[in-house]
Amino acid sequence: MKYEVSGIFAIETEAENEQEARVKVQLILQERGIDGCVIQVKERREGSARK
């Protein structure tokens, strides 16, 4: 049997601006065969680690 599993993701990446970050993550998803949609891009400050 085949299953489609969907969810919400968060990827942290280095970029010069929000547009570059969006494109980089879209390429990461595409390279891994993930049909995803980037909804939001926000700047992360140093030291604000995600837990």
NORPEWO-V312520 format. One record per helix or strand of 3 or more residues. SS is the DSSP state (H for helix, E for strand). FROM is the first residue (numbers start at 1). TO is the last residue. Records with the same first field share a line. If there is no record, write none. Layout:
BEGIN
SS = FROM-TO ; FROM-TO
END
This chain:
BEGIN
H = 18-31
END
